[in-house]
Amino acid sequence: MNQKGDDTSSPANNICLKTYVVGRDLMVAACDRELLGQTLSDGDVELVVLEDFYCSVYGDVELLTRHLERATIANLVGERCVACGMQMGLIEEEKVLNIANVPHAQFALMI
């Protein structure tokens, strides 16, 4: 269960996310649950989807949306997470990096 009482162990919760507060910024790190623990490699680029970095709670797209609405920085990995950021207008399609055919995107809002 998370702080709001959501059952985060449900199989429907297919996104892992973790938040960080750095000064005045709120950073959200999120990945599609099935990517957790994987190493994505494509040429010289490698991305390790570490549980310690990306996961303190399991949730769904609705939970990710609530967190991204408040975020000033985000690191998103996977189809569901990146699509959520794009649907919210936070990520531009041409800025998405594909590593081993897995989308990865970051954003930082200037405040």
Biopython code that builds the backbone (N, CA, C, O; Angstrom):
import numpy as np
from Bio.PDB.StructureBuilder import StructureBuilder

atoms = [
    (1, "MET", "N", (0.842, -1.191, 0.000)),
    (1, "MET", "CA", (0.000, 0.000, 0.000)),
    (1, "MET", "C", (0.879, 1.243, 0.000)),
    (1, "MET", "O", (1.926, 1.274, 0.647)),
    (2, "ASN", "N", (0.444, 2.272, -0.733)),
    (2, "ASN", "CA", (1.171, 3.534, -0.684)),
    (2, "ASN", "C", (0.486, 4.468, 0.307)),
    (2, "ASN", "O", (-0.454, 4.066, 0.991)),
    (3, "GLN", "N", (0.956, 5.716, 0.386)),
    (3, "GLN", "CA", (0.435, 6.656, 1.382)),
    (3, "GLN", "C", (-1.043, 6.959, 1.200)),
    (3, "GLN", "O", (-1.721, 7.304, 2.167)),
    (4, "LYS", "N", (-1.566, 6.835, -0.037)),
    (4, "LYS", "CA", (-2.978, 7.118, -0.273)),
    (4, "LYS", "C", (-3.847, 5.883, -0.040)),
    (4, "LYS", "O", (-5.066, 5.939, -0.201)),
    (5, "GLY", "N", (-3.215, 4.766, 0.341)),
    (5, "GLY", "CA", (-3.983, 3.558, 0.583)),
    (5, "GLY", "C", (-4.230, 2.738, -0.662)),
    (5, "GLY", "O", (-4.998, 1.778, -0.610)),
    (6, "ASP", "N", (-3.605, 3.079, -1.793)),
    (6, "ASP", "CA", (-3.766, 2.306, -3.016)),
    (6, "ASP", "C", (-3.076, 0.956, -2.846)),
    (6, "ASP", "O", (-1.999, 0.883, -2.254)),
    (7, "ASP", "N", (-3.683, -0.105, -3.355)),
    (7, "ASP", "CA", (-3.060, -1.428, -3.316)),
    (7, "ASP", "C", (-2.017, -1.491, -4.418)),
    (7, "ASP", "O", (-2.340, -1.762, -5.574)),
    (8, "THR", "N", (-0.775, -1.241, -4.058)),
    (8, "THR", "CA", (0.283, -1.150, -5.062)),
    (8, "THR", "C", (0.805, -2.510, -5.492)),
    (8, "THR", "O", (1.624, -2.583, -6.408)),
    (9, "SER", "N", (0.357, -3.594, -4.857)),
    (9, "SER", "CA", (0.812, -4.919, -5.260)),
    (9, "SER", "C", (-0.051, -5.519, -6.366)),
    (9, "SER", "O", (0.274, -6.592, -6.874)),
    (10, "SER", "N", (-1.122, -4.869, -6.744)),
    (10, "SER", "CA", (-2.030, -5.371, -7.769)),
    (10, "SER", "C", (-1.317, -5.527, -9.109)),
    (10, "SER", "O", (-0.523, -4.665, -9.485)),
    (11, "PRO", "N", (-1.592, -6.625, -9.844)),
    (11, "PRO", "CA", (-0.991, -6.797, -11.168)),
    (11, "PRO", "C", (-1.373, -5.676, -12.138)),
    (11, "PRO", "O", (-0.661, -5.435, -13.113)),
    (12, "ALA", "N", (-2.483, -4.995, -11.881)),
    (12, "ALA", "CA", (-2.890, -3.877, -12.738)),
    (12, "ALA", "C", (-1.929, -2.704, -12.606)),
    (12, "ALA", "O", (-1.868, -1.844, -13.485)),
    (13, "ASN", "N", (-1.188, -2.670, -11.522)),
    (13, "ASN", "CA", (-0.213, -1.603, -11.306)),
    (13, "ASN", "C", (1.083, -1.990, -12.003)),
    (13, "ASN", "O", (1.959, -2.625, -11.415)),
    (14, "ASN", "N", (1.187, -1.592, -13.276)),
    (14, "ASN", "CA", (2.281, -2.044, -14.122)),
    (14, "ASN", "C", (3.345, -0.980, -14.364)),
    (14, "ASN", "O", (4.089, -1.043, -15.343)),
    (15, "ILE", "N", (3.409, -0.006, -13.465)),
    (15, "ILE", "CA", (4.425, 1.045, -13.533)),
    (15, "ILE", "C", (5.112, 1.130, -12.170)),
    (15, "ILE", "O", (4.460, 1.062, -11.128)),
    (16, "CYS", "N", (6.419, 1.277, -12.193)),
    (16, "CYS", "CA", (7.195, 1.501, -10.972)),
    (16, "CYS", "C", (7.574, 2.969, -10.944)),
    (16, "CYS", "O", (7.971, 3.522, -11.969)),
    (17, "LEU", "N", (7.461, 3.607, -9.796)),
    (17, "LEU", "CA", (7.894, 4.997, -9.732)),
    (17, "LEU", "C", (8.471, 5.339, -8.379)),
    (17, "LEU", "O", (8.175, 4.717, -7.359)),
    (18, "LYS", "N", (9.303, 6.349, -8.419)),
    (18, "LYS", "CA", (9.948, 6.850, -7.211)),
    (18, "LYS", "C", (10.110, 8.353, -7.370)),
    (18, "LYS", "O", (10.409, 8.836, -8.462)),
    (19, "THR", "N", (9.913, 9.091, -6.287)),
    (19, "THR", "CA", (10.066, 10.545, -6.339)),
    (19, "THR", "C", (11.258, 10.968, -5.494)),
    (19, "THR", "O", (11.613, 10.329, -4.503)),
    (20, "TYR", "N", (11.854, 12.062, -5.921)),
    (20, "TYR", "CA", (13.000, 12.649, -5.230)),
    (20, "TYR", "C", (12.752, 14.146, -5.110)),
    (20, "TYR", "O", (12.283, 14.774, -6.060)),
    (21, "VAL", "N", (13.059, 14.719, -3.963)),
    (21, "VAL", "CA", (12.996, 16.167, -3.788)),
    (21, "VAL", "C", (14.431, 16.671, -3.706)),
    (21, "VAL", "O", (15.209, 16.249, -2.849)),
    (22, "VAL", "N", (14.763, 17.581, -4.614)),
    (22, "VAL", "CA", (16.101, 18.167, -4.664)),
    (22, "VAL", "C", (15.911, 19.680, -4.671)),
    (22, "VAL", "O", (15.546, 20.257, -5.695)),
    (23, "GLY", "N", (16.154, 20.314, -3.543)),
    (23, "GLY", "CA", (15.899, 21.753, -3.448)),
    (23, "GLY", "C", (14.423, 22.026, -3.675)),
    (23, "GLY", "O", (13.568, 21.498, -2.964)),
    (24, "ARG", "N", (14.129, 22.854, -4.673)),
    (24, "ARG", "CA", (12.737, 23.197, -5.006)),
    (24, "ARG", "C", (12.155, 22.283, -6.074)),
    (24, "ARG", "O", (10.999, 22.443, -6.466)),
    (25, "ASP", "N", (12.944, 21.330, -6.544)),
    (25, "ASP", "CA", (12.502, 20.456, -7.627)),
    (25, "ASP", "C", (11.954, 19.135, -7.103)),
    (25, "ASP", "O", (12.404, 18.610, -6.084)),
    (26, "LEU", "N", (10.967, 18.615, -7.831)),
    (26, "LEU", "CA", (10.444, 17.278, -7.593)),
    (26, "LEU", "C", (10.765, 16.451, -8.828)),
    (26, "LEU", "O", (10.288, 16.745, -9.924)),
    (27, "MET", "N", (11.571, 15.423, -8.646)),
    (27, "MET", "CA", (11.913, 14.546, -9.758)),
    (27, "MET", "C", (11.143, 13.241, -9.632)),
    (27, "MET", "O", (11.059, 12.654, -8.553)),
    (28, "VAL", "N", (10.584, 12.795, -10.752)),
    (28, "VAL", "CA", (9.899, 11.512, -10.822)),
    (28, "VAL", "C", (10.716, 10.595, -11.719)),
    (28, "VAL", "O", (11.008, 10.937, -12.865)),
    (29, "ALA", "N", (11.080, 9.443, -11.202)),
    (29, "ALA", "CA", (11.711, 8.389, -11.997)),
    (29, "ALA", "C", (10.673, 7.281, -12.125)),
    (29, "ALA", "O", (10.135, 6.818, -11.120)),
    (30, "ALA", "N", (10.387, 6.851, -13.356)),
    (30, "ALA", "CA", (9.363, 5.830, -13.557)),
    (30, "ALA", "C", (9.733, 4.924, -14.721)),
    (30, "ALA", "O", (10.333, 5.353, -15.707)),
    (31, "CYS", "N", (9.357, 3.661, -14.576)),
    (31, "CYS", "CA", (9.584, 2.701, -15.654)),
    (31, "CYS", "C", (8.408, 1.730, -15.721)),
    (31, "CYS", "O", (7.696, 1.520, -14.739)),
    (32, "ASP", "N", (8.225, 1.145, -16.904)),
    (32, "ASP", "CA", (7.264, 0.060, -17.040)),
    (32, "ASP", "C", (7.771, -1.097, -16.178)),
    (32, "ASP", "O", (8.954, -1.436, -16.215)),
    (33, "ARG", "N", (6.886, -1.687, -15.416)),
    (33, "ARG", "CA", (7.264, -2.664, -14.387)),
    (33, "ARG", "C", (8.108, -3.822, -14.925)),
    (33, "ARG", "O", (9.031, -4.280, -14.252)),
    (34, "GLU", "N", (7.797, -4.294, -16.133)),
    (34, "GLU", "CA", (8.520, -5.449, -16.670)),
    (34, "GLU", "C", (9.969, -5.135, -17.039)),
    (34, "GLU", "O", (10.750, -6.050, -17.298)),
    (35, "LEU", "N", (10.337, -3.855, -17.066)),
    (35, "LEU", "CA", (11.708, -3.455, -17.390)),
    (35, "LEU", "C", (12.609, -3.398, -16.164)),
    (35, "LEU", "O", (13.831, -3.315, -16.288)),
    (36, "LEU", "N", (12.013, -3.444, -14.999)),
    (36, "LEU", "CA", (12.771, -3.324, -13.754)),
    (36, "LEU", "C", (13.860, -4.398, -13.679)),
    (36, "LEU", "O", (13.588, -5.587, -13.839)),
    (37, "GLY", "N", (15.083, -3.962, -13.436)),
    (37, "GLY", "CA", (16.208, -4.871, -13.314)),
    (37, "GLY", "C", (16.909, -5.195, -14.617)),
    (37, "GLY", "O", (17.935, -5.876, -14.613)),
    (38, "GLN", "N", (16.376, -4.719, -15.735)),
    (38, "GLN", "CA", (16.987, -5.010, -17.033)),
    (38, "GLN", "C", (18.084, -4.013, -17.366)),
    (38, "GLN", "O", (18.092, -2.884, -16.875)),
    (39, "THR", "N", (19.008, -4.450, -18.207)),
    (39, "THR", "CA", (20.015, -3.575, -18.790)),
    (39, "THR", "C", (19.706, -3.467, -20.270)),
    (39, "THR", "O", (19.708, -4.468, -20.986)),
    (40, "LEU", "N", (19.440, -2.248, -20.729)),
    (40, "LEU", "CA", (19.132, -1.996, -22.138)),
    (40, "LEU", "C", (20.394, -1.509, -22.818)),
    (40, "LEU", "O", (21.012, -0.546, -22.363)),
    (41, "SER", "N", (20.787, -2.164, -23.905)),
    (41, "SER", "CA", (22.007, -1.789, -24.618)),
    (41, "SER", "C", (21.704, -1.598, -26.088)),
    (41, "SER", "O", (20.945, -2.357, -26.690)),
    (42, "ASP", "N", (22.313, -0.567, -26.656)),
    (42, "ASP", "CA", (22.170, -0.284, -28.081)),
    (42, "ASP", "C", (23.427, 0.451, -28.523)),
    (42, "ASP", "O", (23.548, 1.659, -28.323)),
    (43, "GLY", "N", (24.352, -0.269, -29.116)),
    (43, "GLY", "CA", (25.620, 0.343, -29.504)),
    (43, "GLY", "C", (26.392, 0.779, -28.279)),
    (43, "GLY", "O", (26.626, -0.012, -27.365)),
    (44, "ASP", "N", (26.788, 2.050, -28.262)),
    (44, "ASP", "CA", (27.551, 2.594, -27.139)),
    (44, "ASP", "C", (26.671, 3.037, -25.972)),
    (44, "ASP", "O", (27.182, 3.440, -24.927)),
    (45, "VAL", "N", (25.359, 2.964, -26.145)),
    (45, "VAL", "CA", (24.428, 3.442, -25.120)),
    (45, "VAL", "C", (23.943, 2.267, -24.275)),
    (45, "VAL", "O", (23.533, 1.233, -24.801)),
    (46, "GLU", "N", (23.998, 2.448, -22.957)),
    (46, "GLU", "CA", (23.507, 1.425, -22.038)),
    (46, "GLU", "C", (22.709, 2.108, -20.932)),
    (46, "GLU", "O", (23.136, 3.122, -20.378)),
    (47, "LEU", "N", (21.562, 1.548, -20.622)),
    (47, "LEU", "CA", (20.715, 2.064, -19.548)),
    (47, "LEU", "C", (20.363, 0.901, -18.633)),
    (47, "LEU", "O", (19.785, -0.094, -19.072)),
    (48, "VAL", "N", (20.713, 1.032, -17.362)),
    (48, "VAL", "CA", (20.390, 0.010, -16.367)),
    (48, "VAL", "C", (19.162, 0.499, -15.601)),
    (48, "VAL", "O", (19.192, 1.564, -14.985)),
    (49, "VAL", "N", (18.098, -0.272, -15.642)),
    (49, "VAL", "CA", (16.841, 0.102, -14.994)),
    (49, "VAL", "C", (16.870, -0.464, -13.568)),
    (49, "VAL", "O", (16.340, -1.541, -13.294)),
    (50, "LEU", "N", (17.501, 0.292, -12.682)),
    (50, "LEU", "CA", (17.728, -0.147, -11.304)),
    (50, "LEU", "C", (16.492, 0.026, -10.429)),
    (50, "LEU", "O", (15.843, 1.072, -10.455)),
    (51, "GLU", "N", (16.173, -1.001, -9.659)),
    (51, "GLU", "CA", (15.042, -0.928, -8.739)),
    (51, "GLU", "C", (15.241, 0.186, -7.713)),
    (51, "GLU", "O", (14.290, 0.894, -7.382)),
    (52, "ASP", "N", (16.454, 0.349, -7.211)),
    (52, "ASP", "CA", (16.728, 1.392, -6.219)),
    (52, "ASP", "C", (16.417, 2.787, -6.748)),
    (52, "ASP", "O", (15.999, 3.659, -5.985)),
    (53, "PHE", "N", (16.615, 3.007, -8.042)),
    (53, "PHE", "CA", (16.393, 4.332, -8.619)),
    (53, "PHE", "C", (14.950, 4.533, -9.068)),
    (53, "PHE", "O", (14.381, 5.603, -8.850)),
    (54, "TYR", "N", (14.353, 3.524, -9.689)),
    (54, "TYR", "CA", (13.049, 3.687, -10.331)),
    (54, "TYR", "C", (11.855, 3.241, -9.498)),
    (54, "TYR", "O", (10.722, 3.536, -9.876)),
    (55, "CYS", "N", (12.055, 2.545, -8.386)),
    (55, "CYS", "CA", (10.880, 1.923, -7.778)),
    (55, "CYS", "C", (10.831, 2.051, -6.259)),
    (55, "CYS", "O", (11.652, 1.476, -5.544)),
    (56, "SER", "N", (9.859, 2.810, -5.788)),
    (56, "SER", "CA", (9.501, 2.755, -4.371)),
    (56, "SER", "C", (8.030, 2.392, -4.232)),
    (56, "SER", "O", (7.575, 2.045, -3.142)),
    (57, "VAL", "N", (7.279, 2.469, -5.341)),
    (57, "VAL", "CA", (5.857, 2.124, -5.328)),
    (57, "VAL", "C", (5.455, 1.637, -6.722)),
    (57, "VAL", "O", (5.968, 2.116, -7.733)),
    (58, "TYR", "N", (4.530, 0.680, -6.754)),
    (58, "TYR", "CA", (3.929, 0.242, -8.009)),
    (58, "TYR", "C", (2.627, 1.012, -8.183)),
    (58, "TYR", "O", (1.903, 1.261, -7.219)),
    (59, "GLY", "N", (2.344, 1.383, -9.420)),
    (59, "GLY", "CA", (1.117, 2.114, -9.684)),
    (59, "GLY", "C", (0.676, 1.934, -11.117)),
    (59, "GLY", "O", (1.214, 1.110, -11.856)),
    (60, "ASP", "N", (-0.316, 2.720, -11.496)),
    (60, "ASP", "CA", (-0.822, 2.679, -12.862)),
    (60, "ASP", "C", (-0.584, 4.039, -13.509)),
    (60, "ASP", "O", (0.036, 4.920, -12.914)),
    (61, "VAL", "N", (-1.081, 4.199, -14.728)),
    (61, "VAL", "CA", (-0.875, 5.452, -15.456)),
    (61, "VAL", "C", (-1.511, 6.621, -14.707)),
    (61, "VAL", "O", (-0.982, 7.732, -14.737)),
    (62, "GLU", "N", (-2.625, 6.388, -14.044)),
    (62, "GLU", "CA", (-3.283, 7.457, -13.281)),
    (62, "GLU", "C", (-2.377, 7.965, -12.156)),
    (62, "GLU", "O", (-2.270, 9.172, -11.939)),
    (63, "LEU", "N", (-1.736, 7.054, -11.452)),
    (63, "LEU", "CA", (-0.819, 7.455, -10.381)),
    (63, "LEU", "C", (0.381, 8.208, -10.956)),
    (63, "LEU", "O", (0.801, 9.224, -10.403)),
    (64, "LEU", "N", (0.931, 7.708, -12.067)),
    (64, "LEU", "CA", (2.051, 8.397, -12.708)),
    (64, "LEU", "C", (1.636, 9.797, -13.142)),
    (64, "LEU", "O", (2.395, 10.749, -12.957)),
    (65, "THR", "N", (0.455, 9.937, -13.711)),
    (65, "THR", "CA", (-0.039, 11.251, -14.142)),
    (65, "THR", "C", (-0.106, 12.217, -12.961)),
    (65, "THR", "O", (0.313, 13.369, -13.078)),
    (66, "ARG", "N", (-0.628, 11.758, -11.832)),
    (66, "ARG", "CA", (-0.714, 12.627, -10.646)),
    (66, "ARG", "C", (0.666, 13.111, -10.208)),
    (66, "ARG", "O", (0.825, 14.264, -9.810)),
    (67, "HIS", "N", (1.651, 12.238, -10.281)),
    (67, "HIS", "CA", (3.005, 12.631, -9.900)),
    (67, "HIS", "C", (3.634, 13.560, -10.939)),
    (67, "HIS", "O", (4.288, 14.537, -10.576)),
    (68, "LEU", "N", (3.443, 13.266, -12.220)),
    (68, "LEU", "CA", (4.033, 14.108, -13.266)),
    (68, "LEU", "C", (3.418, 15.507, -13.291)),
    (68, "LEU", "O", (4.077, 16.461, -13.704)),
    (69, "GLU", "N", (2.174, 15.640, -12.857)),
    (69, "GLU", "CA", (1.541, 16.964, -12.788)),
    (69, "GLU", "C", (2.292, 17.895, -11.845)),
    (69, "GLU", "O", (2.238, 19.113, -12.013)),
    (70, "ARG", "N", (2.987, 17.346, -10.861)),
    (70, "ARG", "CA", (3.727, 18.151, -9.886)),
    (70, "ARG", "C", (5.227, 18.176, -10.148)),
    (70, "ARG", "O", (5.951, 18.975, -9.552)),
    (71, "ALA", "N", (5.695, 17.306, -11.036)),
    (71, "ALA", "CA", (7.138, 17.154, -11.257)),
    (71, "ALA", "C", (7.731, 18.322, -12.038)),
    (71, "ALA", "O", (7.088, 18.906, -12.910)),
    (72, "THR", "N", (8.972, 18.641, -11.698)),
    (72, "THR", "CA", (9.743, 19.602, -12.494)),
    (72, "THR", "C", (10.814, 18.883, -13.307)),
    (72, "THR", "O", (11.355, 19.436, -14.264)),
    (73, "ILE", "N", (11.115, 17.647, -12.917)),
    (73, "ILE", "CA", (12.103, 16.817, -13.613)),
    (73, "ILE", "C", (11.547, 15.397, -13.660)),
    (73, "ILE", "O", (10.925, 14.939, -12.701)),
    (74, "ALA", "N", (11.773, 14.695, -14.783)),
    (74, "ALA", "CA", (11.357, 13.293, -14.852)),
    (74, "ALA", "C", (12.315, 12.494, -15.715)),
    (74, "ALA", "O", (12.932, 13.010, -16.648)),
    (75, "ASN", "N", (12.416, 11.227, -15.375)),
    (75, "ASN", "CA", (13.193, 10.244, -16.117)),
    (75, "ASN", "C", (12.244, 9.073, -16.340)),
    (75, "ASN", "O", (11.859, 8.395, -15.387)),
    (76, "LEU", "N", (11.863, 8.830, -17.598)),
    (76, "LEU", "CA", (10.828, 7.856, -17.921)),
    (76, "LEU", "C", (11.375, 6.787, -18.857)),
    (76, "LEU", "O", (12.059, 7.102, -19.831)),
    (77, "VAL", "N", (11.076, 5.519, -18.564)),
    (77, "VAL", "CA", (11.536, 4.403, -19.387)),
    (77, "VAL", "C", (10.365, 3.463, -19.656)),
    (77, "VAL", "O", (9.674, 3.036, -18.732)),
    (78, "GLY", "N", (10.153, 3.148, -20.926)),
    (78, "GLY", "CA", (9.130, 2.176, -21.307)),
    (78, "GLY", "C", (7.961, 2.806, -22.031)),
    (78, "GLY", "O", (7.723, 4.011, -21.940)),
    (79, "GLU", "N", (7.237, 1.967, -22.752)),
    (79, "GLU", "CA", (6.109, 2.420, -23.580)),
    (79, "GLU", "C", (5.062, 3.183, -22.770)),
    (79, "GLU", "O", (4.671, 4.285, -23.156)),
    (80, "ARG", "N", (4.604, 2.619, -21.660)),
    (80, "ARG", "CA", (3.527, 3.250, -20.885)),
    (80, "ARG", "C", (3.967, 4.566, -20.259)),
    (80, "ARG", "O", (3.240, 5.557, -20.310)),
    (81, "CYS", "N", (5.154, 4.572, -19.672)),
    (81, "CYS", "CA", (5.623, 5.785, -18.990)),
    (81, "CYS", "C", (5.874, 6.922, -19.972)),
    (81, "CYS", "O", (5.446, 8.052, -19.739)),
    (82, "VAL", "N", (6.562, 6.629, -21.060)),
    (82, "VAL", "CA", (6.858, 7.676, -22.044)),
    (82, "VAL", "C", (5.571, 8.151, -22.710)),
    (82, "VAL", "O", (5.404, 9.350, -22.936)),
    (83, "ALA", "N", (4.657, 7.231, -23.029)),
    (83, "ALA", "CA", (3.377, 7.630, -23.630)),
    (83, "ALA", "C", (2.601, 8.554, -22.697)),
    (83, "ALA", "O", (1.967, 9.502, -23.160)),
    (84, "CYS", "N", (2.640, 8.297, -21.410)),
    (84, "CYS", "CA", (1.969, 9.156, -20.430)),
    (84, "CYS", "C", (2.548, 10.565, -20.486)),
    (84, "CYS", "O", (1.803, 11.543, -20.538)),
    (85, "GLY", "N", (3.875, 10.669, -20.474)),
    (85, "GLY", "CA", (4.522, 11.980, -20.566)),
    (85, "GLY", "C", (4.186, 12.706, -21.853)),
    (85, "GLY", "O", (4.017, 13.925, -21.858)),
    (86, "MET", "N", (4.089, 11.955, -22.957)),
    (86, "MET", "CA", (3.742, 12.567, -24.242)),
    (86, "MET", "C", (2.289, 13.046, -24.232)),
    (86, "MET", "O", (2.005, 14.152, -24.691)),
    (87, "GLN", "N", (1.373, 12.235, -23.719)),
    (87, "GLN", "CA", (-0.038, 12.616, -23.671)),
    (87, "GLN", "C", (-0.260, 13.851, -22.811)),
    (87, "GLN", "O", (-1.196, 14.616, -23.045)),
    (88, "MET", "N", (0.593, 14.044, -21.823)),
    (88, "MET", "CA", (0.488, 15.220, -20.958)),
    (88, "MET", "C", (1.163, 16.445, -21.572)),
    (88, "MET", "O", (1.074, 17.541, -21.018)),
    (89, "GLY", "N", (1.838, 16.270, -22.716)),
    (89, "GLY", "CA", (2.523, 17.382, -23.365)),
    (89, "GLY", "C", (3.874, 17.706, -22.750)),
    (89, "GLY", "O", (4.422, 18.781, -22.994)),
    (90, "LEU", "N", (4.418, 16.794, -21.956)),
    (90, "LEU", "CA", (5.704, 17.023, -21.300)),
    (90, "LEU", "C", (6.878, 16.513, -22.130)),
    (90, "LEU", "O", (8.009, 16.968, -21.962)),
    (91, "ILE", "N", (6.605, 15.572, -23.019)),
    (91, "ILE", "CA", (7.622, 14.938, -23.852)),
    (91, "ILE", "C", (7.230, 15.108, -25.314)),
    (91, "ILE", "O", (6.083, 14.862, -25.688)),
    (92, "GLU", "N", (8.183, 15.527, -26.137)),
    (92, "GLU", "CA", (7.964, 15.614, -27.578)),
    (92, "GLU", "C", (8.469, 14.330, -28.225)),
    (92, "GLU", "O", (9.545, 13.837, -27.888)),
    (93, "GLU", "N", (7.683, 13.793, -29.157)),
    (93, "GLU", "CA", (8.013, 12.506, -29.772)),
    (93, "GLU", "C", (9.421, 12.473, -30.360)),
    (93, "GLU", "O", (10.121, 11.467, -30.240)),
    (94, "GLU", "N", (9.835, 13.564, -30.991)),
    (94, "GLU", "CA", (11.156, 13.584, -31.632)),
    (94, "GLU", "C", (12.300, 13.616, -30.616)),
    (94, "GLU", "O", (13.460, 13.445, -30.992)),
    (95, "LYS", "N", (11.996, 13.829, -29.353)),
    (95, "LYS", "CA", (13.020, 13.861, -28.301)),
    (95, "LYS", "C", (13.177, 12.510, -27.596)),
    (95, "LYS", "O", (14.041, 12.359, -26.733)),
    (96, "VAL", "N", (12.348, 11.535, -27.958)),
    (96, "VAL", "CA", (12.401, 10.219, -27.320)),
    (96, "VAL", "C", (13.573, 9.430, -27.885)),
    (96, "VAL", "O", (13.737, 9.326, -29.100)),
    (97, "LEU", "N", (14.377, 8.882, -27.000)),
    (97, "LEU", "CA", (15.507, 8.036, -27.368)),
    (97, "LEU", "C", (15.062, 6.585, -27.242)),
    (97, "LEU", "O", (14.481, 6.199, -26.227)),
    (98, "ASN", "N", (15.328, 5.788, -28.258)),
    (98, "ASN", "CA", (15.014, 4.364, -28.181)),
    (98, "ASN", "C", (16.293, 3.593, -27.937)),
    (98, "ASN", "O", (17.240, 3.676, -28.719)),
    (99, "ILE", "N", (16.318, 2.845, -26.851)),
    (99, "ILE", "CA", (17.463, 2.019, -26.492)),
    (99, "ILE", "C", (16.978, 0.572, -26.515)),
    (99, "ILE", "O", (16.126, 0.183, -25.716)),
    (100, "ALA", "N", (17.519, -0.214, -27.428)),
    (100, "ALA", "CA", (17.085, -1.611, -27.594)),
    (100, "ALA", "C", (15.570, -1.667, -27.816)),
    (100, "ALA", "O", (14.886, -2.537, -27.278)),
    (101, "ASN", "N", (15.060, -0.730, -28.613)),
    (101, "ASN", "CA", (13.636, -0.628, -28.951)),
    (101, "ASN", "C", (12.737, -0.304, -27.759)),
    (101, "ASN", "O", (11.531, -0.550, -27.803)),
    (102, "VAL", "N", (13.315, 0.241, -26.710)),
    (102, "VAL", "CA", (12.546, 0.670, -25.534)),
    (102, "VAL", "C", (12.661, 2.189, -25.446)),
    (102, "VAL", "O", (13.772, 2.717, -25.402)),
    (103, "PRO", "N", (11.520, 2.910, -25.420)),
    (103, "PRO", "CA", (11.587, 4.367, -25.341)),
    (103, "PRO", "C", (12.077, 4.866, -23.982)),
    (103, "PRO", "O", (11.755, 4.309, -22.933)),
    (104, "HIS", "N", (12.865, 5.937, -24.046)),
    (104, "HIS", "CA", (13.391, 6.589, -22.846)),
    (104, "HIS", "C", (13.323, 8.091, -23.087)),
    (104, "HIS", "O", (13.697, 8.571, -24.157)),
    (105, "ALA", "N", (12.853, 8.819, -22.105)),
    (105, "ALA", "CA", (12.769, 10.276, -22.241)),
    (105, "ALA", "C", (12.958, 10.931, -20.880)),
    (105, "ALA", "O", (12.669, 10.353, -19.832)),
    (106, "GLN", "N", (13.451, 12.153, -20.941)),
    (106, "GLN", "CA", (13.618, 12.962, -19.738)),
    (106, "GLN", "C", (13.072, 14.350, -20.024)),
    (106, "GLN", "O", (13.040, 14.793, -21.172)),
    (107, "PHE", "N", (12.646, 15.028, -18.973)),
    (107, "PHE", "CA", (12.312, 16.441, -19.125)),
    (107, "PHE", "C", (12.697, 17.186, -17.862)),
    (107, "PHE", "O", (12.788, 16.619, -16.774)),
    (108, "ALA", "N", (12.919, 18.470, -18.046)),
    (108, "ALA", "CA", (13.174, 19.381, -16.931)),
    (108, "ALA", "C", (12.436, 20.671, -17.238)),
    (108, "ALA", "O", (12.660, 21.283, -18.282)),
    (109, "LEU", "N", (11.565, 21.086, -16.345)),
    (109, "LEU", "CA", (10.831, 22.335, -16.509)),
    (109, "LEU", "C", (11.621, 23.454, -15.853)),
    (109, "LEU", "O", (12.117, 23.304, -14.737)),
    (110, "MET", "N", (11.734, 24.553, -16.538)),
    (110, "MET", "CA", (12.441, 25.711, -15.996)),
    (110, "MET", "C", (11.435, 26.564, -15.233)),
    (110, "MET", "O", (10.456, 27.050, -15.801)),
    (111, "ILE", "N", (11.691, 26.739, -13.934)),
    (111, "ILE", "CA", (10.757, 27.546, -13.133)),
    (111, "ILE", "C", (11.457, 28.767, -12.587)),
    (111, "ILE", "O", (10.840, 29.571, -11.888)),
]
sb = StructureBuilder()
sb.init_structure("model")
sb.init_model(0)
sb.init_chain("A")
sb.init_seg("    ")
for serial, (resi, resn, name, xyz) in enumerate(atoms, 1):
    if name == "N":
        sb.init_residue(resn, " ", resi, " ")
    sb.init_atom(name, np.array(xyz, "f"), 0.0, 1.0, " ", f" {name:<3s}", serial, name[0])
structure = sb.get_structure()
